[in-house]
Amino acid sequence: MSESLGRIDKPTADAFKDKRKLMTVFLVFEHSSAPEEYREKCARYWQQVGEHLGHLEARLGLVRHVYHESVDEAGAKGLESLASLYPSSHALAKPRVEAGAALEALEDSDLAKELNDWERFMMLGFSSSKVASLARDMYSTALRSRNQHATGVIDSTLAGDEVGLLFMREGSSLQFPADVEVFSVVPPALDEIHRWIREASQQTAEARQDGVDADSSEAAGVDSGEEAQ
């Protein structure tokens, strides 16, 4: 069963006693070159995530295991890689690890590399439908293997009555064990980010269309001039 914090009544500890519990947080990606407005929304998102996680821990118990997409090393080495790759989620994971939670190696390095390679191939596009179909099948197979491994890590490390914290990309196809209670942390700022991305994409598309229309008008003017001569 999946719960969405902020959209439902707050759970009580007794309701989930002796059950495995997993809090999930969606990763949002920011870059120093991104517009300031977008970076502000991301900062607000992570602040709200931190607040909501604190509320949940007060009711469910402290996080005992931290899982993070792209992390294939446990403990200090995994935390070190997080610091450079995902500073925002690292800021939430680090104090929990320092308080006794275990940072688990969610990924298998070879499976993750294979999946990343197929993702790059898919982004390139193909002129052959046969090759495109083959690439999609290989990508799906790699994704399924990767997801099975990640689920196995969670299932084998998260014990009864323990609380886990998973950072994953939005739209992830991970399937969790049936006996794990899942709490999706979805603060209001995530909707703001989605809205900003939609509006920015629309503005970009409109600007491109205006450019195409201008080029077409210019070309039509040149053609008319040539015909007049």
N, C-alpha and C positions, 0 to 999 in steps of 0.2 A: 504494500500500500504506500502511495506517495503523498506526502503532505507538502503544502506550499506555505512557508512561514510568511505572515503578513496578509494572507488571504483566507486564513481559517482561524478558528479559535486556538489559542495557545495550548499545547498539550501539557498534561500533568505527568509527573514522574511515575505515578502508580499505573497509569494506563499502558506503559511500555516496560514495566518491570520484568526482568529476566529475558528481555528480547534484545536481539542485536539491532543497533540503530546506526544509520548512516546519513550524515548531513551532506548534501551536494551543493556545490557552488559553481556557477558558470564562469568561465574565464572570459574576460573582455580584454582586448589587446589595445595598448596605447603606445605611442612613439613620440619622442621629443619633437618631431617634425609635424605632428598632427596639429590641427587648429586648436587654439586655446579653449574654445567653447567645448570641443569634444573632450579634451583632457580634463576639463573641470567636471564634466558629467561622469567620466570614468573615476575620478577621485571621489566624487560623491557616492558612486556605486560601491566602491570598496569600503568606504566609511560605513555605509548602511549595512553591508555584508558583515562587517566586524561587529556592529551592534546587534544584529539579529543572531549571529553565532553565540554571542554572550548570553542572550536571552534563552536560547535553546539549551546551552550547557547548564544554565542555572536550573533547568527543569529535568533534563535527561542525564546529566552527569558530564564530567570533563572528557574531552577527546582523548582517546588512548591510541588511535592509529590515524596517521595522515597519509592520504593517497593523492598523487598528482599526476595528471597526464604528462607524458614526455620524460618522466623521471624513471631511470632504469638503475639507479643506485640507491641503496638504503642509507639511513643515518646521516652523518656529517657530510659525506661526499654529495649525497643527493641534495641536502640543504644548501650546500655551496653552489651547485649548479642552478638551483632555483633563484638564488640571489641575483645572478646575472641575467637569467632568461625571463623570469617572471617576478620582478621585485614586489609587485602589489600582493600577490598571493603568498610570496615568501614572508612578507610582513605579518601575515596572519598565521602562517605555519610555524615560524621560528619560535614565538613565545610558547606555543603548545608543545613543541618538541623539547624546549628547555624545561617545561613543567613536567616532562616525563612521557609524553606521547612518542610513539615510534613512527618515524618517516619510512614508509615501506617502498620498495622498488616495484612500482606498478607495472612497468613495461619490461618486456624482453627486448634487449638491444637489437638483436637480429631481426625480429619481427617488426619492430618500430622502423628500422631502416628500410626494410622491404616495402612496408606500407607507404613511407614517405616517397620512395622512388616511384611507386605506382601512382601516387597522387600527382607528382610532377608530370608524369607521362600523360595523365588524364587532362591536365591543364593545358598541355601543348596542343591538343586536338589532333585529329587524324584525317587523312584523305581517303583511307581505305576503311570501309565498313567492317571488313573481316578483322583487321587489326584493332579497330575500335572495340569490337565485340570481345576479342581476346583480352584486351587490356582491362575492360570492365570486369570480366570474369576473374582475372588474376587479382585485380584490386579488391573485389568482393571476398575472394578467398583469403587474402592477406588480412583484410579488416576483420573477418570472422575469427581467424586464428588469434589475432591481436586481442580482440574483445574477450575471447574465451580465456586467454592467459590472464588478462586484467581481472576478470571476474573470479578466476581461481585464486588469485592473490588475495582479494578481499575476503573470499569465502574461507580461506585457510588461516588468515591472520586475525579476523574479527571474531572474538569469542562471545559467548552468551553474556548478555547484559552490558556489553562494551559499546562505546560510541566511537564511530569513525567519521572522518572528514575527507571528502573527495572533491578535488578541483578538476573539472572537466570542461571541455568545449561544449558550447550550446549545440543541440542537435545530435549529441553523441548517441550511438546505438547500443551502449552498454546495457546488458541485462543483469539485474542483481538477483541473488538467491532469494527464493520465495519467502524465507523466514526472516529477511532483513527489512526492518521498517525504514523507509526512505523519507527524508525531510528535505525538500527542495527549498533552498534559500533564494527567494526571488524578490528583492527589494524594489521599490517604485522606480529607482534610478535606472533600472534595466530597460523599462519601457521608454524612458527619456532617450536613452542611447539608441534604441531601435528607431525611434521617431527621427532622431537627428540623422541617422544613416540613410533612412528612406528619403528624407527631404534633400540631403546632400546628393544622393544618387539621382534624384529627379532633376535637380538643378544642373547637374553635370550633363544629363541626357538632353535637357532643353538647350544648353549652351552648344552642345555638339550639333543638334538639329539646326540651330540658328546659323552655325558655321556652314553646314551643308547647304542651307537655303541661300546664304550669301554667295557661296561659290557658284551655285546654280544660276543665280541672277547675273553674276559677273560673266559667266560663260555665255549666257543667253545674250548679253549685251555685246560681247565680242562677236558672236555669230551674226547678230543683226547688222553690226557695223561692216563685217566682211561682205554680207549680202548686198548692203547698200552701195559698196564700191563696185 
